[in-house]
């Protein structure tokens, strides 16, 4: 696993030093702050629970967008610069490359998510905060972020163009988000399957409202594993071309 951590550390440092990392971090914190103040705090009197729930709702959308932009360069840039050849000819397995890049980028995304903790803490000025609600919400955010980031990694593995990577990743994300709408127009038993595969509506709402269920954790971990597997297969196909 030393190779995985070496790649992960390289990617994390590269993201922290890159202009893209700075732009994404600034944008995430700025947009989250604005949404929190305008919609969660500034729209009339609300219970503390409602404020925290709305905070996680807005943060989830910003996190999914950020995951696409952070992950777009991880493999696409390597191919564009030609440095992917060094990785493919090194004594590192394909799954280690994918896992290392995923961990490096995801750690940066997780850092951005956890930095936002100061926002719900503002509720303490005039109200009370349930620590269990916060833990549940942030656990859900980290799981949703991991699933979204794995989709971004897969998109980045398809092309050397970062724009194409963003478009493909966004298309997959939006499609999986809209599955809950599709579930309303299909009949059982397909209805339940389509509804279960929806990335956000069914699974994240539980975390958002302070509830933790094993089935939702398993879902996000399964999605993450699935798209990392696809990205690994794509990298393997590149090796033999």
Secondary structure, 3 states (H helix, E strand, C coil): CHHHHHHHHHHHHHHHHCHHHHHHHHHHHHHHHHHHHHHHHCCCCCCHHHHHHHHHHHHHHHHHHHHHHHHHHHHHHHHHHCCHHHHHHCCCCHHHHHHHHHHHHHHHHHHHHHHCHHHHHHHHHCCCCCHHHHHHHHHHHHHHHHHHHHHHHHHHHHCCCHHHHHHHHHHHHHHHHCHHHHCCCCCCCHHHHHHHHCCCHHHHHHHHCCCCCHHHHHHHHHHHHHHHHHHHHHHHHHHCC
